[in-house]
Amino acid sequence: MQIPYTALDRRPTTLMPRLPLNLIHGRNIVEVIGLVASGSPINLMPYSIGRALELDWAQHTTRVPLGGDWARFEARAVIVGASHMQITHARSVRLVFAWINTDSIPILLGQMNFFMEFEVTFYRSQGMFDVRLRP
Amino acid sequence: MPVIVGLELSDVIVRRAREIAARTSRSVESVLTDWLERGAVNDEFALMAANKEYAAITPYGNEDAAQVLWDYLLAHQMEPDTLEAP
């Protein structure tokens, strides 16, 4: 499925590949827009999204050691479902996230494991990208 | 793990390190460590030959985090799927 890049404002420099997804945990579904970030080794989920999914911080005890700008934050490993009507159809895909205790980041969809579950091709000059489930 | 080593330095080097330490409000040891680390990186690049392919010598970052998530995913692979919405 081809999806257009979206901008934060009128500046073309803010164009990025952003993907709308439903994140699912139990009976909770949260609609999010994730930044498809091939340069990120991991999926990253801000704290409030996890809470909206009724994830319990205390129950998720596997700590994820973050580096760089995120090193000052604590993060826990969580698995949630992800679905998109046209891409995953009726099913959901298991995505593992570093659930970080800050809201100062966007949802990042990175190599572990978004890019392991989805095939993505970027056409930046045409302002769009293609996403499909892996074979 | 950090290791403490003893070095015999010339007066010139010590004087320069002290000057920079005073100017930047750092310790002399910190300045010297900084110099050594930068020298080590330069040496790594200097040893590289032209027209030869090398693996990236600097990790991009968060590879350890990715490994933790991968292990976590594998460990929870066999769990009943509780992710489906109603």
Backbone of each chain as ProteinMPNN parsed JSONL, in Angstrom:
{"seq_chain_A": "MQIPYTALDRRPTTLMPRLPLNLIHGRNIVEVIGLVASGSPINLMPYSIGRALELDWAQHTTRVPLGGDWARFEARAVIVGASHMQITHARSVRLVFAWINTDSIPILLGQMNFFMEFEVTFYRSQGMFDVRLRP", "coords_chain_A": {"N_chain_A": [[0.838, -1.187, 0.0], [0.598, 2.148, -0.898], [1.622, 5.086, 0.696], [1.314, 8.504, 1.386], [3.982, 10.768, 2.239], [3.856, 12.788, 5.168], [3.538, 16.14, 6.363], [4.518, 18.26, 9.104], [3.925, 20.887, 9.089], [3.784, 23.631, 6.797], [6.285, 23.479, 5.759], [8.515, 21.836, 3.587], [10.607, 20.453, 4.646], [9.703, 19.126, 6.854], [8.465, 16.902, 5.996], [7.793, 13.521, 6.389], [7.9, 9.908, 6.587], [5.057, 8.829, 7.82], [3.04, 6.597, 9.565], [-0.269, 5.602, 9.969], [-1.603, 3.587, 12.521], [-3.344, 0.992, 14.285], [-2.887, 0.274, 17.599], [-2.983, -2.485, 19.74], [-4.037, -3.908, 22.731], [-5.162, -6.362, 24.743], [-8.471, -5.536, 25.344], [-8.202, -3.049, 24.472], [-7.8, -0.465, 22.116], [-5.741, 1.733, 20.417], [-5.442, 4.457, 18.35], [-2.711, 5.432, 16.493], [-0.039, 7.46, 15.148], [2.772, 6.489, 13.656], [6.258, 7.116, 13.294], [7.989, 6.016, 10.592], [10.945, 4.663, 10.85], [13.741, 3.864, 9.534], [16.332, 4.068, 10.368], [16.295, 3.658, 13.038], [17.13, 1.353, 15.511], [15.181, 0.176, 17.046], [11.669, -0.265, 17.996], [9.798, 2.327, 19.457], [7.832, 3.458, 22.123], [5.929, 6.065, 23.443], [5.205, 7.035, 26.853], [2.494, 7.709, 27.504], [0.956, 6.497, 25.553], [1.24, 3.797, 26.087], [-0.045, 3.742, 28.549], [-2.609, 4.412, 27.758], [-3.23, 2.097, 26.493], [-3.604, 0.568, 28.622], [-1.416, -0.707, 29.714], [0.656, -1.965, 32.272], [3.086, -0.447, 33.997], [4.591, -1.411, 36.163], [4.323, -4.119, 35.957], [5.742, -4.87, 33.772], [8.769, -5.846, 33.577], [11.129, -6.129, 32.217], [13.911, -4.47, 31.475], [14.965, -2.053, 29.109], [17.955, -1.136, 27.807], [18.689, 2.03, 26.924], [20.442, 4.162, 24.645], [22.368, 7.109, 23.738], [20.496, 10.096, 23.126], [18.336, 9.197, 24.539], [19.167, 7.963, 26.774], [18.826, 8.837, 29.358], [16.348, 8.146, 30.102], [14.071, 5.666, 31.389], [13.172, 2.474, 30.147], [10.862, -0.1, 29.224], [10.328, -3.438, 28.048], [7.68, -4.274, 25.907], [4.967, -6.069, 24.38], [2.705, -5.56, 21.811], [-0.299, -5.661, 19.8], [-0.569, -4.778, 16.325], [-2.403, -3.152, 13.849], [-3.648, -2.474, 10.558], [-6.092, -1.434, 8.425], [-5.883, -1.713, 5.567], [-3.391, -2.839, 5.239], [-2.706, -4.908, 7.055], [-5.058, -6.172, 7.054], [-7.483, -8.335, 8.319], [-6.046, -9.216, 10.458], [-3.749, -8.919, 13.278], [-0.44, -7.756, 13.968], [2.35, -8.801, 15.835], [4.12, -6.507, 17.628], [7.123, -5.518, 19.152], [7.969, -3.242, 21.622], [10.085, -0.684, 22.966], [9.007, 0.665, 25.753], [8.86, 3.789, 26.885], [9.563, 6.017, 29.577], [8.616, 8.674, 29.063], [6.999, 11.375, 27.334], [8.097, 12.783, 25.38], [8.846, 11.977, 22.904], [8.142, 10.782, 19.562], [6.075, 8.032, 18.405], [8.147, 5.527, 17.335], [8.851, 3.474, 14.616], [10.854, 0.955, 14.153], [13.813, -0.999, 13.259], [13.815, -3.339, 14.892], [10.864, -4.425, 15.906], [9.511, -3.712, 13.665], [10.421, -3.449, 11.014], [11.037, -6.037, 10.556], [8.676, -7.263, 10.262], [7.269, -5.936, 8.334], [7.482, -5.047, 4.904], [9.131, -2.344, 3.552], [9.338, 0.333, 1.342], [10.914, 3.242, 0.344], [10.074, 6.224, -1.34], [11.242, 8.921, -1.589], [11.599, 11.163, -3.235], [9.259, 11.227, -4.566], [7.56, 11.67, -2.568], [6.294, 9.631, -1.111], [5.724, 6.381, 0.448], [5.966, 2.796, 0.465], [4.228, 0.227, 2.021], [3.99, -3.074, 3.093], [2.847, -6.262, 4.324], [5.26, -8.641, 5.368], [6.29, -11.404, 3.279]], "CA_chain_A": [[0.0, 0.0, 0.0], [1.393, 3.371, -0.975], [1.163, 6.084, 1.662], [2.067, 9.744, 1.184], [4.672, 11.411, 3.353], [3.062, 13.875, 5.729], [4.341, 17.224, 6.933], [3.985, 18.835, 10.34], [3.417, 22.215, 8.727], [3.927, 23.889, 5.359], [7.672, 23.34, 5.326], [8.803, 20.516, 3.026], [11.614, 19.768, 5.464], [9.054, 18.324, 7.896], [7.874, 15.707, 5.377], [8.348, 12.276, 6.919], [6.999, 8.768, 6.406], [4.292, 8.581, 9.055], [2.086, 5.523, 9.28], [-1.335, 5.408, 10.956], [-1.739, 2.192, 12.946], [-4.054, 0.714, 15.532], [-2.171, -0.575, 18.549], [-3.997, -3.287, 20.425], [-3.639, -4.699, 23.896], [-6.406, -6.778, 25.379], [-9.644, -4.953, 24.698], [-7.907, -1.64, 24.21], [-7.244, -0.115, 20.804], [-5.352, 3.136, 20.351], [-4.986, 4.871, 17.023], [-1.484, 6.229, 16.599], [0.702, 7.689, 13.906], [4.163, 6.182, 13.959], [7.286, 7.541, 12.333], [8.673, 4.842, 10.054], [12.33, 5.143, 11.03], [14.632, 2.75, 9.204], [17.593, 4.255, 11.077], [16.155, 3.338, 14.458], [17.229, -0.086, 15.732], [14.082, -0.349, 17.866], [10.389, 0.438, 18.099], [9.749, 3.102, 20.69], [6.473, 3.888, 22.445], [5.891, 7.004, 24.567], [4.552, 6.514, 28.057], [1.036, 7.885, 27.547], [0.327, 5.518, 24.658], [1.176, 2.555, 26.866], [-1.092, 3.861, 29.577], [-3.9, 4.356, 27.059], [-3.464, 0.669, 26.21], [-3.715, -0.046, 29.953], [-0.224, -1.46, 30.097], [1.051, -1.677, 33.65], [4.551, -0.248, 34.036], [5.211, -2.246, 37.197], [4.272, -5.534, 35.574], [6.695, -5.115, 32.697], [10.019, -5.664, 34.334], [12.328, -6.258, 31.375], [14.416, -3.122, 31.177], [15.637, -1.906, 27.822], [19.005, -0.11, 27.988], [18.709, 2.969, 25.806], [21.644, 4.98, 24.552], [22.23, 8.412, 23.093], [19.632, 11.095, 23.744], [17.3, 8.56, 25.356], [19.806, 7.199, 27.846], [18.403, 9.287, 30.691], [15.006, 7.64, 30.374], [13.93, 4.235, 31.602], [12.247, 1.866, 29.182], [10.51, -1.502, 29.483], [9.899, -4.168, 26.85], [6.256, -4.669, 25.856], [4.499, -6.562, 23.083], [1.308, -5.206, 21.536], [-0.705, -5.939, 18.433], [-0.669, -3.606, 15.453], [-3.191, -3.472, 12.663], [-3.985, -1.407, 9.615], [-7.147, -2.056, 7.63], [-5.487, -2.096, 4.209], [-2.08, -3.497, 5.187], [-2.726, -6.201, 7.767], [-6.409, -6.691, 6.863], [-8.229, -8.697, 9.532], [-5.191, -9.71, 11.536], [-2.823, -7.963, 13.88], [0.956, -8.204, 13.958], [2.973, -8.565, 17.145], [5.262, -5.594, 17.623], [7.759, -5.344, 20.457], [8.352, -1.836, 21.8], [10.667, -0.132, 24.192], [8.017, 1.598, 26.314], [9.771, 4.714, 27.552], [8.791, 6.809, 30.551], [8.512, 10.08, 28.688], [6.154, 11.611, 26.164], [8.789, 13.76, 24.543], [9.277, 11.354, 21.64], [7.032, 10.204, 18.809], [6.17, 6.585, 18.225], [9.099, 5.171, 16.289], [8.73, 2.111, 14.1], [12.24, 0.732, 13.746], [14.246, -2.305, 12.743], [13.313, -4.391, 15.804], [10.755, -5.44, 14.899], [8.595, -3.279, 12.611], [10.982, -3.756, 9.701], [11.078, -7.487, 10.384], [7.317, -7.722, 9.962], [6.729, -5.22, 7.181], [8.391, -4.633, 3.841], [8.936, -0.912, 3.349], [10.159, 0.965, 0.307], [10.752, 4.7, 0.401], [10.22, 6.994, -2.581], [11.24, 10.262, -0.999], [11.456, 12.214, -4.251], [7.846, 11.266, -4.941], [6.803, 11.982, -1.365], [5.464, 8.536, -0.624], [6.408, 5.13, 0.746], [5.138, 1.621, 0.259], [4.281, -0.688, 3.166], [3.198, -4.297, 2.985], [3.258, -7.319, 5.238], [6.297, -9.501, 4.804], [5.705, -12.638, 2.731]], "C_chain_A": [[0.884, 1.252, 0.0], [0.77, 4.454, -0.085], [1.973, 7.364, 1.457], [2.83, 10.16, 2.444], [3.757, 12.52, 3.889], [3.984, 14.891, 6.391], [3.692, 17.726, 8.216], [3.371, 20.206, 10.071], [3.665, 22.416, 7.236], [5.35, 23.681, 4.844], [7.935, 21.933, 4.766], [9.832, 19.737, 3.842], [10.991, 18.928, 6.572], [8.365, 17.094, 7.312], [8.57, 14.46, 5.899], [7.38, 11.138, 6.616], [6.302, 8.42, 7.712], [3.159, 7.616, 8.725], [1.006, 5.456, 10.36], [-1.498, 3.912, 11.245], [-2.696, 2.12, 14.12], [-3.151, -0.157, 16.392], [-3.203, -1.229, 19.455], [-3.37, -4.003, 21.613], [-4.893, -5.062, 24.661], [-7.599, -6.22, 24.622], [-9.414, -3.493, 24.311], [-7.285, -1.449, 22.831], [-6.934, 1.377, 20.83], [-4.875, 3.433, 18.934], [-3.775, 5.78, 17.184], [-0.955, 6.532, 15.198], [2.17, 7.513, 14.242], [5.089, 6.695, 12.866], [8.038, 6.3, 11.875], [10.151, 5.2, 9.93], [13.309, 4.004, 10.78], [15.978, 2.868, 9.924], [17.505, 3.949, 12.554], [16.247, 1.828, 14.646], [15.996, -0.672, 16.417], [12.782, 0.398, 17.595], [10.359, 1.154, 19.445], [8.334, 3.614, 20.907], [6.49, 4.859, 23.622], [4.983, 6.498, 25.686], [3.024, 6.58, 27.976], [0.311, 6.904, 26.624], [0.19, 4.17, 25.383], [0.083, 2.6, 27.916], [-2.473, 3.798, 28.932], [-4.255, 2.914, 26.689], [-3.638, -0.135, 27.498], [-2.578, -1.027, 30.217], [0.182, -1.021, 31.501], [2.579, -1.63, 33.721], [5.214, -1.231, 35.001], [5.254, -3.715, 36.791], [5.269, -5.872, 34.462], [8.096, -4.805, 33.214], [11.282, -5.798, 33.482], [12.793, -4.878, 30.944], [15.169, -3.11, 29.856], [16.679, -0.796, 27.964], [19.098, 0.803, 26.77], [19.983, 3.793, 25.828], [21.335, 6.335, 23.949], [21.331, 9.351, 23.866], [18.612, 10.485, 24.701], [17.868, 7.907, 26.612], [19.31, 7.604, 29.226], [17.008, 8.79, 31.052], [15.048, 6.13, 30.613], [12.934, 3.69, 30.586], [12.05, 0.399, 29.521], [10.046, -2.155, 28.185], [8.428, -4.547, 26.964], [5.935, -5.174, 24.455], [3.032, -6.17, 22.937], [0.986, -5.635, 20.102], [-0.743, -4.647, 17.634], [-1.466, -4.005, 14.219], [-3.436, -2.223, 11.834], [-4.941, -2.039, 8.61], [-6.659, -2.553, 6.272], [-4.174, -2.898, 4.173], [-2.116, -4.863, 5.871], [-4.079, -6.888, 7.627], [-7.007, -7.113, 8.211], [-7.321, -9.063, 10.703], [-4.381, -8.585, 12.179], [-1.438, -8.599, 13.929], [1.554, -7.885, 15.32], [4.18, -7.641, 16.979], [5.813, -5.474, 19.04], [8.296, -3.915, 20.535], [9.217, -1.66, 23.041], [9.683, 0.941, 24.653], [8.783, 2.529, 27.257], [8.98, 5.658, 28.452], [8.892, 8.314, 30.289], [7.556, 10.184, 27.505], [6.825, 12.56, 25.192], [9.34, 13.153, 23.259], [8.028, 10.906, 20.882], [7.103, 8.678, 18.869], [7.13, 6.329, 17.074], [8.884, 3.712, 15.902], [10.065, 1.77, 13.455], [12.519, -0.703, 13.341], [13.742, -3.462, 13.589], [11.981, -3.953, 16.36], [9.802, -5.02, 13.774], [9.115, -3.692, 11.24], [11.182, -5.253, 9.494], [9.713, -8.024, 9.98], [6.74, -7.087, 8.703], [7.842, -4.931, 6.177], [8.099, -3.163, 3.538], [9.878, -0.421, 2.248], [9.865, 2.459, 0.319], [10.955, 5.309, -0.988], [10.176, 8.469, -2.195], [11.005, 11.345, -2.041], [10.007, 12.326, -4.721], [6.949, 11.521, -3.732], [5.876, 10.869, -0.92], [6.323, 7.316, -0.307], [5.422, 3.98, 0.624], [5.322, 0.686, 1.435], [3.422, -1.905, 2.866], [3.699, -5.306, 3.991], [4.343, -8.156, 4.583], [5.647, -10.788, 4.285], [5.63, -13.722, 3.789]], "O_chain_A": [[1.802, 1.377, 0.81], [-0.437, 4.694, -0.116], [3.199, 7.306, 1.363], [2.376, 9.932, 3.565], [2.981, 13.112, 3.138], [5.051, 14.555, 6.905], [2.478, 17.632, 8.393], [2.425, 20.624, 10.739], [3.746, 21.438, 6.492], [5.588, 23.705, 3.637], [7.604, 20.943, 5.419], [9.918, 18.513, 3.741], [11.676, 18.101, 7.173], [7.748, 16.324, 8.048], [9.796, 14.361, 5.855], [6.188, 11.366, 6.412], [6.888, 7.796, 8.597], [2.428, 7.79, 7.75], [1.32, 5.274, 11.536], [-1.527, 3.088, 10.331], [-2.84, 3.088, 14.868], [-2.702, -1.214, 15.949], [-4.171, -0.597, 19.878], [-2.311, -4.62, 21.503], [-5.601, -4.192, 25.167], [-7.723, -6.406, 23.412], [-10.334, -2.8, 23.877], [-6.37, -2.171, 22.435], [-7.775, 2.186, 21.223], [-4.013, 2.739, 18.396], [-3.814, 6.767, 17.919], [-1.376, 5.934, 14.208], [2.742, 8.285, 15.011], [4.747, 6.705, 11.684], [8.656, 5.611, 12.687], [10.555, 5.937, 9.031], [13.666, 3.268, 11.7], [16.687, 1.873, 10.073], [18.515, 3.974, 13.257], [15.506, 1.089, 13.997], [15.784, -1.884, 16.377], [12.769, 1.506, 17.059], [10.845, 0.631, 20.448], [7.709, 4.141, 19.987], [7.007, 4.524, 24.689], [4.117, 5.649, 25.478], [2.339, 5.623, 28.336], [-0.829, 6.526, 26.895], [-0.841, 3.503, 25.296], [-0.623, 1.617, 28.141], [-3.397, 3.204, 29.487], [-5.429, 2.56, 26.585], [-3.798, -1.355, 27.468], [-2.769, -2.053, 30.87], [0.062, 0.15, 31.861], [3.261, -2.637, 33.532], [6.259, -1.808, 34.699], [6.124, -4.464, 37.236], [5.593, -7.04, 34.249], [8.527, -3.653, 33.27], [12.388, -5.597, 33.983], [12.139, -4.208, 30.144], [15.91, -4.039, 29.535], [16.325, 0.357, 28.213], [19.541, 0.377, 25.703], [20.534, 4.085, 26.89], [20.179, 6.663, 23.684], [21.381, 9.409, 25.095], [18.084, 11.176, 25.573], [17.119, 7.358, 27.421], [19.364, 6.808, 30.163], [16.543, 8.989, 32.174], [15.924, 5.422, 30.116], [11.974, 4.366, 30.215], [12.953, -0.26, 30.037], [9.446, -1.503, 27.33], [7.987, -5.073, 27.985], [6.55, -4.758, 23.473], [2.221, -6.417, 23.83], [1.878, -5.929, 19.306], [-0.925, -3.563, 18.188], [-1.234, -5.057, 13.623], [-3.432, -1.096, 12.33], [-4.626, -3.068, 8.012], [-6.974, -3.671, 5.866], [-3.885, -3.563, 3.178], [-1.618, -5.85, 5.33], [-4.241, -8.042, 8.027], [-7.028, -6.315, 9.147], [-7.797, -9.204, 11.829], [-4.34, -7.459, 11.683], [-1.296, -9.822, 13.931], [1.295, -6.824, 15.888], [5.135, -7.966, 16.273], [5.058, -5.345, 20.003], [8.987, -3.446, 19.631], [9.09, -2.39, 24.023], [9.546, 1.989, 24.02], [9.287, 2.101, 28.295], [7.86, 6.049, 28.122], [9.21, 9.102, 31.18], [7.334, 9.217, 26.776], [6.182, 13.081, 24.281], [10.199, 13.744, 22.605], [6.98, 10.677, 21.485], [8.093, 8.115, 19.336], [6.949, 6.851, 15.974], [8.752, 2.838, 16.758], [10.373, 2.23, 12.355], [11.611, -1.503, 13.114], [13.286, -4.469, 13.047], [11.983, -3.124, 17.269], [9.335, -5.867, 13.013], [8.37, -4.212, 10.41], [11.466, -5.692, 8.379], [9.61, -9.116, 9.42], [5.83, -7.638, 8.083], [8.975, -4.616, 6.542], [6.951, -2.789, 3.297], [11.068, -0.736, 2.244], [8.708, 2.878, 0.306], [11.886, 4.952, -1.71], [9.193, 9.164, -2.448], [10.305, 12.325, -1.783], [9.577, 13.372, -5.208], [5.726, 11.581, -3.859], [4.789, 11.132, -0.406], [7.478, 7.219, -0.723], [4.207, 4.17, 0.673], [6.453, 0.38, 1.812], [2.273, -1.782, 2.439], [4.836, -5.223, 4.457], [4.332, -8.351, 3.368], [4.6, -11.21, 4.775], [5.166, -14.828, 3.508]]}, "seq_chain_B": "MPVIVGLELSDVIVRRAREIAARTSRSVESVLTDWLERGAVNDEFALMAANKEYAAITPYGNEDAAQVLWDYLLAHQMEPDTLEAP", "coords_chain_B": {"N_chain_B": [[35.984, -1.833, 31.429], [37.436, 0.627, 33.417], [40.97, 1.316, 33.559], [43.743, 2.111, 35.547], [46.644, 3.794, 34.645], [50.159, 4.543, 34.732], [51.939, 7.306, 33.439], [54.775, 8.757, 31.858], [55.233, 12.003, 31.219], [56.186, 14.705, 29.08], [57.413, 17.989, 30.011], [56.323, 19.941, 28.411], [53.954, 18.827, 27.375], [52.531, 18.424, 29.74], [52.286, 21.038, 30.639], [50.692, 22.15, 28.615], [48.374, 20.603, 28.917], [47.606, 21.388, 31.479], [47.053, 24.067, 31.067], [44.849, 23.952, 29.309], [43.08, 22.551, 30.91], [42.653, 24.379, 32.969], [41.498, 26.439, 31.535], [39.14, 25.292, 30.635], [37.867, 24.456, 32.851], [38.274, 21.838, 33.792], [39.646, 18.676, 34.938], [43.177, 17.894, 34.879], [43.629, 15.232, 34.323], [41.302, 14.536, 32.992], [41.531, 16.008, 30.644], [43.828, 14.84, 29.521], [42.93, 12.206, 29.164], [40.956, 12.635, 27.286], [42.527, 13.482, 25.104], [43.944, 11.106, 24.59], [41.867, 9.374, 23.847], [40.952, 10.592, 21.518], [43.235, 10.392, 19.979], [43.385, 7.639, 19.698], [41.184, 7.076, 18.061], [41.959, 8.445, 15.75], [44.187, 6.911, 15.038], [42.957, 4.501, 14.388], [41.606, 5.169, 12.039], [43.759, 5.929, 10.497], [45.01, 3.533, 10.011], [43.484, 2.386, 8.117], [43.252, 1.176, 4.839], [43.192, 2.477, 1.495], [40.611, 1.913, -0.961], [39.518, -0.41, 0.052], [37.098, -2.415, 1.691], [35.48, -1.789, 4.75], [33.937, -2.887, 7.739], [31.43, -1.035, 9.51], [32.836, 0.816, 12.063], [31.844, 2.047, 14.216], [29.174, 1.628, 16.347], [25.744, 2.286, 15.549], [23.994, 2.861, 17.549], [21.951, 1.905, 20.308], [21.913, -0.792, 19.73], [22.159, -2.728, 21.681], [19.768, -2.405, 23.03], [18.007, -3.243, 21.052], [18.684, -5.929, 20.961], [17.797, -6.798, 23.469], [15.036, -6.441, 23.147], [14.577, -8.247, 21.087], [15.231, -10.704, 22.316], [13.252, -10.673, 24.257], [10.952, -10.79, 22.698], [11.241, -13.323, 21.535], [11.153, -14.908, 23.818], [8.532, -14.619, 24.561], [7.084, -15.681, 22.568], [5.567, -17.998, 22.461], [3.411, -17.545, 23.98], [-0.155, -17.409, 24.655], [-2.189, -15.615, 22.382], [-2.95, -12.527, 23.338], [-3.474, -10.228, 22.214], [-5.423, -9.53, 20.492], [-8.112, -7.453, 19.554], [-11.538, -6.997, 20.67]], "CA_chain_B": [[36.316, -1.464, 32.815], [38.564, 1.562, 33.394], [42.239, 0.861, 34.137], [44.611, 3.241, 35.878], [48.021, 3.567, 34.199], [51.088, 5.64, 34.995], [52.606, 7.762, 32.22], [55.792, 9.787, 32.026], [54.925, 13.009, 30.194], [57.143, 15.81, 29.011], [56.946, 19.238, 30.624], [55.51, 20.683, 27.439], [52.614, 18.224, 27.339], [51.864, 18.682, 31.019], [51.934, 22.456, 30.692], [49.54, 22.362, 27.728], [47.192, 19.981, 29.523], [47.185, 22.234, 32.612], [46.449, 25.3, 30.529], [43.499, 23.645, 28.798], [42.247, 22.173, 32.06], [42.262, 25.613, 33.666], [40.626, 27.22, 30.659], [37.851, 24.616, 30.437], [37.37, 24.025, 34.173], [38.307, 20.376, 33.9], [40.867, 18.185, 35.562], [44.255, 17.555, 33.934], [43.413, 13.837, 33.921], [40.22, 14.502, 32.01], [42.083, 16.518, 29.383], [44.728, 13.828, 28.964], [42.113, 11.072, 28.702], [40.326, 13.092, 26.047], [43.564, 13.444, 24.06], [44.234, 9.713, 24.271], [40.743, 8.781, 23.119], [40.931, 11.14, 20.148], [44.382, 9.804, 19.278], [43.062, 6.25, 19.365], [40.288, 7.099, 16.898], [42.757, 8.832, 14.586], [45.014, 5.783, 14.649], [42.11, 3.503, 13.722], [41.363, 5.612, 10.668], [45.03, 5.965, 9.776], [45.379, 2.172, 9.628], [42.628, 1.91, 7.036], [43.832, 1.313, 3.506], [42.254, 2.935, 0.472], [40.034, 0.907, -1.87], [39.199, -1.643, 0.757], [35.847, -2.233, 2.422], [35.537, -2.066, 6.182], [32.664, -2.832, 8.454], [31.321, 0.182, 10.316], [33.548, 0.579, 13.321], [31.127, 2.684, 15.316], [27.771, 1.234, 16.353], [24.831, 3.406, 15.364], [23.4, 3.155, 18.857], [20.784, 1.133, 20.725], [21.947, -2.196, 19.315], [21.892, -3.54, 22.874], [18.32, -2.33, 23.276], [17.364, -4.102, 20.057], [18.902, -7.321, 21.359], [16.892, -7.071, 24.591], [13.683, -6.578, 22.601], [14.55, -9.491, 20.325], [15.168, -11.798, 23.299], [11.938, -10.594, 24.902], [9.977, -11.271, 21.721], [11.391, -14.781, 21.425], [10.728, -15.526, 25.077], [7.084, -14.531, 24.694], [6.494, -16.108, 21.3], [4.64, -19.111, 22.618], [2.281, -17.181, 24.847], [-1.416, -17.245, 23.949], [-2.307, -14.278, 21.828], [-3.894, -11.685, 24.082], [-3.375, -8.905, 21.609], [-6.554, -9.252, 19.618], [-9.21, -6.63, 20.054], [-12.807, -7.72, 20.592]], "C_chain_B": [[37.535, -0.538, 32.801], [39.795, 0.991, 34.097], [43.098, 2.094, 34.415], [46.037, 2.904, 35.444], [48.877, 4.785, 34.571], [51.828, 6.018, 33.719], [53.661, 8.801, 32.575], [55.614, 10.788, 30.889], [55.963, 14.119, 30.229], [56.54, 17.059, 29.66], [55.995, 19.993, 29.696], [54.069, 20.156, 27.441], [51.847, 18.545, 28.616], [51.413, 20.142, 31.103], [50.705, 22.754, 29.823], [48.265, 21.805, 28.348], [46.672, 20.831, 30.679], [46.498, 23.504, 32.12], [45.014, 25.047, 30.062], [42.561, 23.285, 29.949], [41.751, 23.414, 32.79], [41.26, 26.41, 32.848], [39.229, 26.611, 30.552], [37.258, 24.088, 31.737], [37.263, 22.505, 34.273], [39.572, 19.972, 34.621], [41.906, 17.891, 34.477], [44.057, 16.128, 33.422], [42.342, 13.734, 32.835], [40.714, 14.972, 30.644], [42.964, 15.46, 28.723], [43.954, 12.621, 28.429], [41.447, 11.4, 27.378], [41.315, 13.019, 24.885], [43.837, 12.0, 23.625], [43.119, 9.09, 23.444], [40.703, 9.287, 21.683], [42.08, 10.567, 19.32], [44.104, 8.376, 18.845], [42.166, 6.184, 18.135], [41.075, 7.452, 15.641], [43.611, 7.665, 14.09], [44.195, 4.723, 13.922], [41.88, 3.89, 12.269], [42.653, 5.58, 9.85], [45.435, 4.579, 9.285], [44.549, 1.649, 8.467], [43.288, 2.175, 5.686], [42.757, 1.793, 2.531], [41.759, 1.75, -0.347], [39.785, -0.439, -1.203], [37.938, -1.396, 1.578], [36.028, -2.623, 3.878], [34.126, -2.071, 6.755], [32.629, -1.532, 9.245], [31.965, -0.065, 11.669], [32.844, 1.219, 14.505], [29.666, 2.229, 15.281], [26.879, 2.454, 16.206], [24.212, 3.821, 16.693], [22.164, 2.309, 19.08], [20.75, -0.284, 20.152], [21.674, -3.119, 20.511], [20.399, -3.551, 23.195], [17.58, -3.234, 22.304], [17.512, -5.57, 20.432], [17.978, -7.708, 22.514], [15.469, -7.285, 24.073], [13.544, -7.888, 21.821], [14.421, -10.695, 21.261], [13.791, -11.843, 23.948], [10.868, -11.155, 23.972], [10.042, -12.788, 21.607], [10.871, -15.482, 22.67], [9.214, -15.547, 25.22], [6.354, -15.004, 23.441], [5.404, -17.152, 21.487], [3.439, -18.764, 23.49], [1.0, -17.094, 24.037], [-1.597, -15.799, 23.532], [-3.382, -13.483, 22.565], [-3.979, -10.299, 23.444], [-4.591, -8.533, 20.786], [-7.601, -8.394, 20.305], [-10.505, -7.413, 19.942], [-13.396, -7.665, 19.187]], "O_chain_B": [[38.566, -0.891, 32.227], [39.682, 0.278, 35.094], [43.162, 3.011, 33.595], [46.578, 1.864, 35.821], [48.374, 5.901, 34.703], [52.297, 5.141, 32.993], [53.468, 9.619, 33.475], [55.824, 10.45, 29.724], [56.537, 14.426, 31.274], [55.326, 17.166, 29.831], [55.011, 20.592, 30.13], [53.107, 20.922, 27.501], [50.667, 18.893, 28.576], [50.315, 20.443, 31.57], [49.807, 23.495, 30.222], [47.212, 22.443, 28.314], [45.463, 20.985, 30.851], [45.499, 23.95, 32.684], [44.097, 25.808, 30.37], [41.392, 23.671, 29.955], [40.587, 23.496, 33.182], [40.307, 26.979, 33.38], [38.246, 27.336, 30.395], [36.265, 23.359, 31.724], [36.277, 21.969, 34.779], [40.451, 20.792, 34.886], [41.564, 17.669, 33.315], [44.283, 15.844, 32.246], [42.461, 12.953, 31.891], [40.355, 14.401, 29.614], [42.86, 15.213, 27.521], [44.282, 12.083, 27.371], [41.379, 10.57, 26.471], [40.969, 12.545, 23.803], [43.947, 11.715, 22.432], [43.372, 8.376, 22.474], [40.455, 8.524, 20.75], [41.931, 10.291, 18.13], [44.525, 7.946, 17.77], [42.363, 5.335, 17.265], [40.887, 6.836, 14.592], [43.746, 7.45, 12.885], [44.667, 4.116, 12.961], [41.949, 3.046, 11.376], [42.642, 5.248, 8.665], [46.119, 4.452, 8.269], [44.858, 0.604, 7.895], [43.812, 3.26, 5.435], [41.567, 1.542, 2.725], [42.415, 0.711, -0.413], [39.843, -1.483, -1.853], [37.734, -0.299, 2.099], [36.641, -3.641, 4.199], [33.247, -1.342, 6.296], [33.674, -0.991, 9.609], [31.661, -1.054, 12.337], [33.197, 0.97, 15.658], [28.989, 2.429, 14.272], [27.218, 3.536, 16.685], [23.941, 5.0, 16.922], [21.416, 2.03, 18.143], [19.69, -0.908, 20.093], [21.037, -4.162, 20.365], [19.842, -4.578, 23.582], [16.63, -3.917, 22.688], [16.588, -6.362, 20.246], [17.439, -8.815, 22.538], [14.778, -8.204, 24.512], [12.511, -8.553, 21.892], [13.608, -11.59, 21.029], [13.232, -12.918, 24.163], [9.988, -11.902, 24.401], [9.009, -13.458, 21.585], [10.225, -16.526, 22.581], [8.669, -16.399, 25.921], [5.159, -14.759, 23.274], [4.426, -17.174, 20.739], [2.558, -19.596, 23.708], [1.042, -16.745, 22.857], [-1.204, -14.878, 24.247], [-4.575, -13.749, 22.421], [-4.477, -9.343, 24.039], [-4.777, -7.371, 20.423], [-7.927, -8.589, 21.476], [-10.572, -8.392, 19.199], [-14.465, -8.224, 18.944]]}, "name": "protein", "num_of_chains": 2, "seq": "MQIPYTALDRRPTTLMPRLPLNLIHGRNIVEVIGLVASGSPINLMPYSIGRALELDWAQHTTRVPLGGDWARFEARAVIVGASHMQITHARSVRLVFAWINTDSIPILLGQMNFFMEFEVTFYRSQGMFDVRLRPMPVIVGLELSDVIVRRAREIAARTSRSVESVLTDWLERGAVNDEFALMAANKEYAAITPYGNEDAAQVLWDYLLAHQMEPDTLEAP"}
